Amino acid sequence: MTYIIGEIGQNHNGSVDVAKLLIDVVSRPIYDKLFNQELKIMDAVKLTKRDLSQELSASQMSRPYDTPNSFGKTYGEHREFLELNDEQHFELYKYAKNKGLDFIETLCAVGCMSLLKLFTPDKLKVASRDLTNLPLLAALAETKIPIIISTGMAGENELNLALDTINRYHSNISILHCVSEYPTKYENVNLKTISYLQKHYSQYTIGYSDHTIGIATPLAAVAMGAEIIEKHITLDRQMKGTDQAGSLAIDGIYRMMRDIRNLELSIGKEEIFIEDSVRAAREKLERSIATNRMLIKGHIITEEDIHMLSPGDGFKWSQKDAVIGKELNNDLPQDEIIYSNFLK
């Protein structure tokens, strides 16, 4: 089954309670009401941790940040407002684990690794912007925790350098195709990159981190064999914050999970066969050889005597040689199926 990550990121807006509500949302049961079937929920939630002393240049941190999504007068104040401390991340880790979810951390600097003294995330995520931050990749890889990397800002050379760095410590690596455009225009998604990664990086788990609006592209990625899907989630797309509008809210989360899990059930196996569930419909709706006029006992059936009618539990046209030239052992009215027990 596809491993699906709900990326909270910093859509908690600096609130542990908001983050917990999001964890509650993704841990709710998913039902397909049509078939009265419970489906598997998301596998994991992901948070982001920044070390503001290792985030931006001093001039960028102090620059005025006056936008509708700002939580501070400067960009540094804005970023500081959104940060949860190590203990709060640990609290959310325990909360998610109690809900049966994996917990993933995007650590944006070596300084963020202090939270690893409190707990060990199930996986570490490297943001697209840090794929070329080889010292960070080395430090994260040294922990031996499984690593997910996104390719949203990378070409193949950058990807290979990142993989070489991590592989010095371990090879438990997942690669997510990604486009770092928020939101991503559909013509820029290029889902066929997933196929390229599957072909040329087959030793790794290949997935897709989505920044489009809606759920169509994650579904298509699953159909293409993506083993991981990552999608931003929020309580309300109208909430303040730069990632909220491009995230899935409560109904969208439910629909994506329902549709992905049903899609997984739909993929099946690479062969042609008749499902057992189709047999009743086949018998009811397919056609069988039938009389096209009244025929009397002793009549020798010709092709001019027959046509095709439902149900489909009699002779098929491909079996007409079993009917033509045979003698009827009783009268048959027009438009009745000719069964084998009617023939001598």
N, C-alpha and C positions, 0 to 999 in steps of 0.2 A: 504493500500500500504506500501511497505517496506520503512523505513526511511533511506535514503542513505547519508552518510557523506563523503565528500571529505577531507581527512586529509592533509592539507598543512604542518602542523607541523612546521619544520624550513627549508622546501624546498624553501622558499623565499630567502635563502642565505643572510639574513640581509637586504633585499631590500623591501620596501613597494610597489614599482612599480611592482616587480615580483609577489608579493602576489596579487596585484590587477589584474594582467594579468591572474593569476590562477582563481580568482573569475569570471573574464570575461568568461573564458573557460567553467566553470561548469554552468554558467547561460545561455549559448547558447541553442537555441531550439534543441530538439532531434526529428528527423523524421525517421519513417520507410518508406523508399522510395518505397518498394514493394507495400504497401497498402496505401501510401500517407496519413499517419496518424502522427500527432504530439503527442509525448509522454512526460510524466512528467520528468522534469529535476531533478538533485540532490536536496536534501532538505536542506543541510547545508554544510558549510565549518568549519574546525577546525584549530585553531592555538595552539601553545605551548608556555607557558611563564615560564621561569626559574628565580629564584633569585640566582645569582651566589654566594652570601654569604652563601647560604644554599644548595649548590649543591654537592660539593665534598670536601674531605679532602684537606688541604693546599698542601700536597705533591703531590696529584693527579692533583690539579689545576696547579701546577708549573712544572709538568713533561714535557719534550720535546714532541712535537706532530708533527712529521715530516712524513706526509703521503700525497698522492696525493689529499686527500679530506680536508686537513688542511687549515684553514683560519688564523692561527697564529702560532708562534713559540712554544708556550706552549698550553696545553689543555685549560687552563683558557683563554688565548687570543683567541683561536678558539671559545670557547663558547661565549665569550663577543662579538665577531664580529657578531655572528648569532642572538643575542638578539635584539628584537624591544622593545622600551619603551612603557609605559602605553598609552601615547598619540597616538603612532603609531597603537597600537592595537585598540584603540577607532576609529581612522580614518578608519581602515579596517572593523571594526564592522559596521560603518555607510555605508560604501561602499557596503558590502554584503547585508545589510538590504534593501538598495535601489534597489538591483538586485533581491529582493524577496527571499533571502536565509536566513535560520537561521544561527546563529553564535555561535560556541561552543569553549570554552577555556579549554585546559589542563593546570591546574595550578600545578606546581611541588613543591611549597613550600608556607607556610603561607605568606611569604613576597610578593608573587605574587598577593595576594588578594588586593593590593593597587589599581589595575585597576578597581575593583568593585566600587570605588568611582566615576568613570567616566561613567560606563555603566554596565548593567546587561546582561550577556550572556544568550542565550536561555537555554543552558544546560552547566553543568560543567563535564569535563571528568577527571577521575583518571587513570593515566597511570598504566600499569601492575606493574611496579617497585614500585609503591607507595601504592599498595593494603594493605601492612602491615604497612604503615605509619599512624597509627591510629590517632595521634594528627592532622595530615593534614586532614584526612577524617572527623573528628569531626568538625574542623573549616569550611570546605567546606559545610558540611551538615547543619551547624547552619544558613547558609544563606537562607536555604529553596529552593534554586535553584535546579531543577531536576538534578540528578547525573547519569552519565554513568560510570561503572567500567569495566575494562578488567581483565581477569583471566590468562593472559599469563605467569605469574610466580608463580601462586598460586595453592595450593591444596584446597580441600574442607574445611579444618579447617580454613585456612587463609581467604577464601571467607566468611565463616560464621561469623568470627570475624569482618570483614569489614562491612558486612550487619548489624550486631548487633550495631555497632558504628553509622552507618548512620541512622538506624531506631530509634535511640533515639531522632532524630530531625524531620525526615520525611521518607516516604516510596516511594517517587517518584524516583524509582531506576531502571536502566536498566543494565543487565549483558551481556557482550559480551564475548563469547568464543574466545580465542586468544592463539596463540603460539608465544612466544617471541624469535623466531629464524628468522634471517634476511639475505636472504629470507628463508621462511619456506619450508622445503622439503615436498613433497606431502604426503609421508608416515608418516609424523609427524602431519599432520593437525587434524586427528581424528574428523571429522565433527559430529560423533555420540554424542559427548559431548553436542552439541546443543539439541539433543533429551533428554539427561539426565537432562540438565538444565530446559527444558520445563516441564519435569515430576516432578522434585523435587523442583523447584523454580518457580512454575506456577504463583505466585502472582506478579512476576516481568516481565518486558519486556525483552525478550531474543533475542540476536543478535549475530553477528560474526564480529570480527575485523581481517582483512586478511593481511597476509604478504607474500603470495605466489606470484610467477610471473604469470601474466596473469589474466584471469577473470573466469576460470572454477569453482574454489572453491566458490567464492561469489554467482555465479549462483546456484550451488548445495545447498548452505546454504539457499537461498531464497526458493528453492523447498522444503527444510525441514521445512520451516516455520519461519526462522529467520525474526524478525521484524525490525532489524536494521542491516545495513551493513556499515562498515567503511573501507576505502581503501585509502592508500597514493596516492597523485597525484603530478604531476610535469609538467613543460613545456617541458622538454627534459630529457630523461633518461641518457643522456651523460653529463649532467651538473655536476659540482663539488658538492660534498656533499655525505654523507654516505647513505642517504635514497633515492637518486635519482634513482639509478639503479633498485631498487625494487619497484618503484612506477609506476602508470599508467600515460602515457603521453597523449597528446591531442586525438589521435586516439583511444587509449585504453579506455579513459574516455567515449568517444562517444559510443564505442561498448558495454562497460559494461552497460551503462544506457539504450541503445536500447534493449539489450538482457534481462536485468532484468525486464524492464517494459513490454516487450512482454511476458516474462515468467509469470509475474503476471496475464496477460490477459489469459494465457493458462491454469492456474491451475483449474479454474471452480468449479464445485460442485460434490459431492460424489454420483453419480447415473449414470445409463446408459440411454441415450435418443438419438434421432436423431435430430441433429441441423437443423434448417430451411435452413441454407446455403447448406446442403447436399442433400436436396430433389431433386433439379434439376439433380445433378450427379447421384443420386440413380435411378431416372426415366430413364436416358440416358443409364446407364451402367449395372444395374441389369438385370436379365433374366426373361423372361415370357414364358409360355407354347405356343409352336408354332407347326405348322404342319411339319412333316418330309418327307411328300410326298403330291402329289396332292390329294385333297379330294373333292368329288362332293356333290352337294346339296342333302340332305336327308340321308347322311352317318351318322352312329352311331359311335361316336369316341371311339377308344380303346387306351390303353396305348401304343400299338405299333405304333400308328399314331402320337405320339407327342415327342418333345424334347424341349430343352430350348434355347432361343435366346434373345438378347437385341433388343429393349429397355425393361425396366422393368415396363411398365405401364399396363401389362395384369395380367393374373392369375399366381400366384407363384406355385411351385411344391406342396407346402403344401395345395393348393386349387384344386388339380387335380380332386377331387371328384365332383367339380362343372363343370368339362369339360367331363370326361369319362362317357360314356353312354348317352351323350346328342346328339341330332340330329342337323346337320348343316342346316341352312336355306338358304345357298347359296354356290356356289363353292368356294374353297379356294386353291390357288396355294401352292406349296411346300415352306417351310421356311417363313411362314407368321404367325404373332401373332394371336392367337385365342382370340377375344374379346367377351364380353358377348352378344353383339348385333348380333353376328354371330350364336348364339345358340337358338334353339326353347325352 
